[in-house]
Amino acid sequence: MFPAVLLSVALGLAAPESGAVVTPAVAIPPSSLLPTPQFRRYATSDGLPSSSVYTVVQDRDGAMWFGTKGGIARYDGVDFKVFRHVANDPGSLHDNGIASLVFDREGRLWAGGLEAGLNRYDAASGKFTHWEHDPHVPSSLSSDKVWTVAQDADGSLLVGTVRGLDRLLPNGHGFEHVANPLLGTDPAAFGLVAALYVDRQQQLWIGSSQGVFRRDVDGHMHLVSQRDTSAPIDAWHIDGDGGEVRIATSRGLLVVGKDDVARPFGVGVIPQGNVLSSVRDVSGRLWVGTQQGLFLQSRPGGPMLAVTDQPVLHGDLPGTWVWSMLVDHEGGLWVGLLDGGVAYLAPGWNDTSRFTHIPDDPASLRDSIVTAMARGHDGRVWVGERGGRIDKLDPVTGKSEHVLSGLSGDVLGMTQDAHERLWITVRGGLYRYTRGRPPERVDPHNQWLKHPLEVELGPDGRMYARTFGEGLFRIDQETLAVSQVSMEQPNQRVLWGSQLTLHDGVFWYASDGGMLRLDMQHDRFEAVSGVLNDRAVNAFDFTADGLWMLRPDGLEHYRYRGDGLVLDRSIDAAHGWPSINVVDVRVDALQRVWLLGRDGLWFFDPANDRFHSFGLQNGLANGEFSRGFALMPDGNLYSPTLGGVVAFNPDRIRERRVASPLAITQISVRRDGKLQPLPGGRKLIELDWRERGFNVAARLSSYVDPAANHYRFRLRGFDSDWVDAGNHGEREFAGLAAGDYTLDVMAAGADGQWTALRTPLSIHVQAPPWVRWWAWVIYVLLLATFVGLVLRGWRRRLAQRHHMQLVEQQRQMAEAASAAKTQFLATLSHEI
């Protein structure tokens, strides 16, 4: 372990963790394309806290986490969220240098580093809990210098430090210091523990200063020896797939057999210095990361290839020190580099190959901009470049022979004839080249061929050249005599040719003025019956029953009918046409139409009427194509681009559909005019009556092409239908009435497959205090009280009225009695 310790002290970093997602290896179909991985890069300018990345893990929701020299970074396909040490904040990281990350079975994140001790992140609070070494507490962490963290088969957490192996106690208060019976009873005898790995048989592999040990399921320790040496194995990292266990060491990569003997792997190809990591992808390819770059074995038993690491070249690995690797749930490869941040390789990277100029590599192409291609008869490909240069590329090795230089202009087109002569069109001229002799110029005085674009072999054994604005010309292969070819001219634009192709003995010509074909009987090109020549035909290719034509505004398919064609299908912008500038077209064995354009590579599938775009997710680093691909006998197509030669086999490419997890990553409520984030993990959101709005962010964990991810939202009780949010996975809701709502979210990745949120989010908006149940009770009580008071008052008034009526009645009766008395007395007096 001494060299590793010296290296770690010099760099101030730790070995990466061994908790990467292990994906079973499966056989891959053989491919004749040379592997040329093209990576997407993530750097500090994208949000990484440091360019030194030590470890990569993925959580259960699909988000990516990176341990770096500057803290922890979480990436969800849109943004990076960074966690750092903050002075006087006990809830932050203890130190920024994070060398190991692991998610336990409960989904909790654990982090360790050379000065960071052990940290656990609580997603609900956003805080970290910290364990450190305390010399006064024997059960504390044995050292703050943590190299690796892993979860054992029984669920306990194991921590490798510079002073041995610790196991966190179940109650989280203290550690058991694990001893190795093969080394004695002293736990410190382990020395520095830099690597931990639990295989599928639940065996624990331990890489320490004293070598590599395997603890079986019965708890017995076994020493792993290296063949032909008695020196202990100095392990940086231990990983495996299925029954295979690999040890990355300071002296190369070792593979352990069933006899517990480790044997060197890739000797003579992989540098025998520091191998830092290894991983197998979902197709069984083995990737080996070293201090001197990345190496690839495409198939078991196959050769090891060095992956180009020219940071100045777009698509190449952005650094040399490959410290850690992880295969995510989609099959994408993540690479953590000590000197280049993070590189991502999409699972479809091997759909294409790329050949370009590589600085300091004399066997590479001489130019990064390729202008023309032609098929060679020896299995190699002719490559035309700027400045009249022509190279010959071996697709098997990627090496180039530099053949010609100094032709008068950029190479525009090439064709090799049956006599192994190469016919070359350049800006302003046409040449015939025979190996061993200087190129011969055709029409040296430019009497006819002032602006040749392409030269092709015709049905009569002579060469034909299409031009820009001058029509078609015939060239005798031996005498180089040039003659103009007669053609029907329904309009002047037919002189501007775009494609010339011999198919089943018929010579077809496309131009800005439409489509013509050669009438051998009359020795002239004539318009094709049934085809409207009112618009340009940019390119065409044939199907079993007709051909596809590329117009400026869409695709057209024509069927053969007698001696002519009949239009039977048209694909315009209303039917999904992506409005690209197509320069070439190829119909594959599945009848898909491949469109090579100046602004990208697409294919149209007539079976489902869908267009599919290609990009870096398919290994395509540059999609600016020029006309003139070379189709080889094995079906591989080599095409010129502004970034070099792009190779792919249309017949072999299949759509990939992987269901990616969709999760709500943040919920914020609007309080006092500002959005305030809520703790994560909630399934029910309670909104106060004053919080009538909230914001929700959802993320689909598909990294194949994050810009192509697409989102839809529907709030049941508020929305009548799905609301499309494009690739912006956020939506804000405002003005919600009191009540209960349910939020559904759907998302689709680059493959177009829709994924729904597992558990919809429930939202309850509280009613204002004056409309809640207890308010209504108060209202009823108040009303009852009011009614009671009213009734009481009415009864009082009624009683008072009765009293007044009684008094009046008594008064009237008294008056009547007095009157009667007076009358009686008066009568009595009168009688007396």
ABEGO torsion letter per residue (X at the ends): XAAAAAAAAAAGBBBBBAABBBBBBBBBBBBABBBBBBBBBBBAAAGBABABBABBBBBAAGBBBBBBAAEBBBBAGABBBBBBBBBGBAABBABABBABBBBBAAGBBBBBBAAAEBBBBBAAAGBBBBBBBBAABAABBABABBABBBBBAAGBBBBBBAAEBBBBBAAGBEBBBBBBAAAEABAAAAEBBABBBBBAAGBBBBBBAAEBBBBBAAGBBBBBBBBGBABBBBBABBBBBEABBBBBBAAEBBBBBAAGBBBBBGBGABBABBBABBBBBAAGBBBBBBAAEBBBBABBGBBBBBBBBBAABBGBBABABBABBBBBAAGBBBBBBAAAEBBBBBAAAAABBBBBBBBGBAABBABABBABBBBBAAGBBBBBBBGGBBBBBBAAAGBBBBABBGBBEBBABBBBBAAGBBBBBBBGBBBBBBBGBBBBBBGAAGAABABBABBBBBAAGBBBBBBBGAEBBBBBAAAGBBBBBBBBBABAAAABBABBBBBGGBBBBBBAAEBBBBBAAAGBBBBBBGBBAABBBABBBBBAAEBBBBBAAEBBBBBBBEABBBBABBBBAAAGBAGBBBABBBBBAAGBBBBBBAAEBBBBBAAAGBBBBBBAAAGBABABBBBGBBBBAAGBBBBBBAAEBBBBBAAABBBBBBBBBBBBABBBBBBGGBBBBBBBGBABBBBBAABABBBBBBBBBBAABAAABBBBBBBBGABABBBBAEABABBBBBGBBBEBBBBBBBBBBAAGBBBBBABBBBBBBBBBAAABAAAAAAAAAAAAAAAAAAAAAAAAAAAAAAAAAAAAAAAAAAAAAAAAAAAAAAAAAAAX
